[in-house]
Amino acid sequence: MLRRVNGTALIIAALVATLGAIAFPVWSYADRSSTGPANLAAGSVATQWGPLSAADRDLLVKVRLAGLWEIPAGQQAVERAPTEAIKEAGDHLIVGHTDLDKRVRSVAAQLGVELPNQPTDEQQGWLDELSAASGETYQRKFANLLRVSHGKVFAVIAQVRDSTRNSLVRQLATDSNQTVLDHITMLEATGLVDFDGIANGAASTATASPTGPPKPSGAAPPEPAPAGPSGDVSTTSRPSPGPPGEINTGRPEPQM
């Protein structure tokens, strides 16, 4: 009898341990400490335009910092004007970031976010590099330093535009997206952007193996069928992109 009781107790203990192991992840998720939703809630503040997250505030700072070094870089390009393409890219930097700076200062004032007044040490270092360079070296540094910088912030803007719950930040991200794409386009139009360098730089920081369709075999693939609505559908809108290489940055003046 004693042996039977001990065996039953062991079975019960094992069941309790198993149930505890199963329940622990559920309980810990319900607690949500150190989870994404908990971090989002902890980093957000309520505003009349929607919650303002840490990522939202980071975007405001990044937009402000971009103008603090790219406007001087653009002005230098216009004043030195080694080629018309460099001068035109510099012109777009000045106009675009002067406009975005008005917008980000307006949004930050409404949301109570403090903005920096000086570029970062890294950004100041880029300006110093440009100032010290000349000739072909200057042109390549200008095109590539600014193209890489715009490419990195482009991804940040897209992520915030997708996930923000704040309407002011959402509009600023939309405006920033247009401006940054315009600047990327103008910098690439100089013909000096090192795309191999950009691709290798991105690959060096990637953690996942590349995925996607298989490599081309060399044979012509079958032609895909065109995609479109079925039947006779009346539409009124037009494709948003303009002519190749042109980005529509027209928008209302910012409200200060």
N, C-alpha and C positions, 0 to 999 in steps of 0.2 A: 504493500500500500504506500509506504514512504517513497519507494522508488517511482511509483506512478505519479505521486504528487510532485516530486522533483522534476519529472519529465514534463508534466503539464506546466509547471512554473517556467521552465526554460522556453517552452513554446510560446507562452504568453509574453515573456520578456523579449523574445525575438520579434514577435508581431509588433510590440510597442516600439521597438527600435526602428523597425521598417517603416511604420507609420510616421514616426518622427522624422526620418530621413526624407520621406515624401513630402511631409507638411512643411519642412523648414524652408525650401525654396519659395513655396507659396506665401508663407508668412513673411519672409524677408522681402519679397517683391511688394507685398501689401504695405510693408513698412516704407519701401522705396528709398531708403537711405542709400546714397551713392549711385542712384540710377539716373538715367537721362532726364526723366520728368522731374525728379527731385532737384537736380542741378538747375534745370530751367526755371523752376519755381523759385529757388533760392536766389538766382541771379536776376530775377525780373522785378520791376516796380510797376505799379498801376499808374496809368495816365488816362486822360479823357480820349486819347486816340488809340487806346489799346495797350496791353502790357509791353513794357520796354525791357528787352532782354540784354544780357551782357554782350551777345553777338551784335545786337542792334547798336549799342553804344560804341563797340569796337569799330563798326563800319563808319560811324560819324567821325571818329578820330582819324581813321585811315583816309577818308575823303579829304579832311582838312589837311592832313600831313602831305597828301599827294600834291595839293595846290601849293604848299609852302616851298616845295623844291622844284616842282615841274614848271611853275610860272617863271622863276628865274632861269631855269634851263631853256625854256622856250624863248625868253627875251634874249638870252645870249645867242641862241641860234639865229634869231632874226637880225641881231646886230652884226654878227660875224658873217652870216649868209654865204657860206662857201659854195652852196648850190641852191638853185631855186627850190628843189624838193626838200632840202633841210630847212630852208626859210619858211616854206609853207607848213611843214610839220610843226615848227616852232610857233607859228601864228595860231595854229589850231590848239596847241597846248595853252597858250596865253588866254585865248578867248574861252575855251572850254572850262579850264579850271578857275578862271575868274568868275564865270557864271556859277559853277558848282560851289565855289566858296561862299557866294551869297546865299545859296540854298542851304548849305550845311550849317552856316551860322544862324540862319532863321530857324531851322529845325531844332538845333541844339539849344537855342534860347527858349523855345517853347517847351522843350522836354527837360530843361535844367541840366544839360550835360556840359561839362567843362571841356573846352577844346585847347589844344596846344597852340603856342605862338611861334615855335621854332621847329624846323625839320629835325628828324632824328640824327644821331651821329652818323649813321650809315648813309642817310640821304645827303647830309652835308659832305660826306666823303665823295659821293658821286658827283656833286657839284664841283668839288675841288679837282676831281679827275678831269672833268670836262674843261675847266678853266685852264688846267695845265697842258692839255693836249692841243694839237694843231694839225692842220692839213687833213690827210686821209684818216689819220688816227682819230682826230676829233670827230669826224663825221661818223665813223664806225662806232665809236664809244657812245655818241649821242643816240644813234639809231638803236643800238642794242641794249644799253642801260635802261633806256626808257621803254623799249618794247618788252623786255623781261619784267620790268616793274608793273607795266600795265597788264600783262598777262596774269601775273599773280593776283592783283587786286580784282581782275575780271571774275576769277573764280569765287572770291569772297563775296562780291556783289551778288552774283547769281545765287549763292547759297542763302544769303540774307533775304534776297527778294523772294525766294521760294518759301522760307519758313517764318518770316516776321509776322507778328500779329498786330503791329503798330502801323496805322495808315500813313503817318508822316514819314516813317522810315521806308515804307514800301514805295512811296512816290519818289523819295530821294534815291532809292536803289534803282528805280526805273530810269530816272534822269541820268544817274551815274553810269548805268549800263550803256546808254546811247553815247555818252561822251567818251567813255573809255574805248568803245568799239571804234568810234570815229578816230581817236588818236592811234589806236593799233593800225587801222587802215592807212593813215597818213605816214606812219613810221615805216610800214612795210613798203609803201610806194617809193621810198628812197632807194630801194634796191640793195640796201646794205645790211638788212637783218640776217643774222646767222641762224637759220632755222634748224640746222643740225645741232648747233650748240644748245638751243632751247629744248629740243627733243631729248638730247642726252642729259641735260640738267634735270628735266622732269623724270626721266627714267631712273636716274641715280637716287631719287627720293621715293620711288614707287615701292610698295611692299608686296603687291600682288603680282602674280604671273599674268602676262598679257592674254586677253581672251578676245573672241570675235570669230568671224567666218574664217575658214581655212585659207591658206595662202593661195594666190592664183596659180593654176597649173600650167599656164602658158597657152592653153586652148581658149578660144572665144567662148565665154559663158552664154547660156541661153538668154535671149532678151526677155526681161520681165514685162509682164502686162502692165499697161498704165493704170494708175490708181485714180479713181474718181467716183462720183456718186452714180448710183444705178437709176436708170430712167431719166426723164426730163425734169430737172430741178432748176428753178429760177433762182439765181443768186445776184446779190447787189454789191458785195464787197470786192476789193481788189487785193492782190498780193501786196504785203506790206513793204518788202524790200524795194528800193529804188534802183537806179542803174548800178551796175557793178562798180564797187569802190566808193560809192556815195552813201553816207549815213545821214538820215534825217534827224537833226538835233534841235529842230524848232520846237519850242515849248513856251508857255506863258512866263512872263517875268516873275521871279520869286517874290513872295510877300514878306517884307521885313517887319 
